[in-house]
Amino acid sequence: ANRVSKTVRFVVGQSAYTFDATVPSTSMLDPSGQLPPGVTITNNSTNPYVVTFNSLGEPIVGGSGWVEVTGGGQTKRITVENYTGKASIP
């Protein structure tokens, strides 16, 4: 909607992520880059896992990847589809 690329980095083994673009104040995303205590990140890529979406929401870096978020005895895998940028949690 803003016609800008956005990059998110997930740091493996930590409870941190970062955004390279400014997150709007109306966003539900935590701009501090902190997940709740005890939640950690793993992935199928290099550390950190980086995904950059172009202005159309297509991944131009990091497509066909996944991030697992673990905490509270549960693990959820977030996948990002190549070309479309569709993110899903099966």
C-alpha positions as CSV (number, residue, x, y, z in Angstrom):
1,A,0.0,0.0,0.0
2,N,2.9,2.3,0.6
3,R,4.8,1.3,-2.5
4,V,8.1,0.7,-0.6
5,S,10.1,-2.4,-0.1
6,K,10.2,-3.8,3.5
7,T,12.8,-6.1,5.0
8,V,12.4,-8.2,8.2
9,R,15.3,-10.1,9.8
10,F,14.9,-12.9,12.3
11,V,17.9,-13.6,14.5
12,V,18.3,-17.3,15.2
13,G,18.3,-18.5,18.8
14,Q,17.1,-15.1,20.1
15,S,13.8,-13.4,20.7
16,A,14.6,-10.6,18.3
17,Y,13.6,-9.4,14.8
18,T,14.2,-6.1,13.0
19,F,12.5,-4.1,10.3
20,D,14.5,-2.1,7.8
21,A,11.6,0.1,6.9
22,T,9.6,2.3,9.3
23,V,6.6,0.4,10.8
24,P,3.5,2.6,10.9
25,S,2.2,3.5,14.4
26,T,-1.1,1.8,13.5
27,S,0.7,-1.5,12.9
28,M,0.2,-4.5,15.3
29,L,3.9,-5.3,14.9
30,D,6.2,-4.6,17.8
31,P,8.7,-2.1,16.5
32,S,11.1,-2.9,19.3
33,G,11.9,-6.2,17.6
34,Q,11.3,-8.2,20.7
35,L,9.2,-11.3,20.9
36,P,7.8,-12.4,24.3
37,P,10.3,-13.8,26.9
38,G,11.1,-17.4,26.2
39,V,10.2,-17.3,22.6
40,T,13.0,-18.2,20.2
41,I,13.5,-18.4,16.4
42,T,15.1,-21.0,14.2
43,N,15.0,-21.2,10.4
44,N,16.1,-23.1,7.3
45,S,18.5,-20.5,6.1
46,T,21.6,-18.6,7.2
47,N,21.6,-16.5,10.4
48,P,19.8,-14.2,10.4
49,Y,16.9,-15.2,8.1
50,V,16.2,-12.1,6.0
51,V,13.0,-11.6,3.9
52,T,12.6,-8.5,1.7
53,F,9.3,-7.8,0.1
54,N,9.0,-5.4,-2.9
55,S,6.2,-2.8,-3.1
56,L,3.9,-5.5,-4.5
57,G,4.5,-7.9,-1.6
58,E,6.6,-10.2,-3.6
59,P,9.8,-11.6,-1.9
60,I,12.9,-10.4,-3.7
61,V,15.1,-11.8,-1.0
62,G,14.4,-14.9,1.1
63,G,11.4,-16.4,-0.7
64,S,10.8,-20.2,-0.3
65,G,12.0,-20.0,3.3
66,W,10.6,-20.6,6.8
67,V,11.0,-19.4,10.3
68,E,10.0,-21.5,13.4
69,V,8.9,-19.6,16.5
70,T,9.1,-21.7,19.7
71,G,7.7,-20.8,23.1
72,G,5.3,-22.1,25.7
73,G,5.9,-25.7,24.7
74,Q,4.7,-25.0,21.1
75,T,6.4,-24.5,17.8
76,K,4.9,-22.8,14.8
77,R,6.4,-22.7,11.4
78,I,5.9,-19.6,9.2
79,T,6.6,-20.2,5.5
80,V,7.0,-17.6,2.8
81,E,6.2,-18.7,-0.7
82,N,8.5,-17.7,-3.5
83,Y,7.1,-15.3,-6.1
84,T,3.8,-14.6,-4.4
85,G,5.1,-13.7,-0.9
86,K,2.2,-15.6,0.7
87,A,3.0,-16.2,4.4
88,S,1.3,-19.1,6.1
89,I,1.3,-21.0,9.3
90,P,0.2,-24.6,8.6
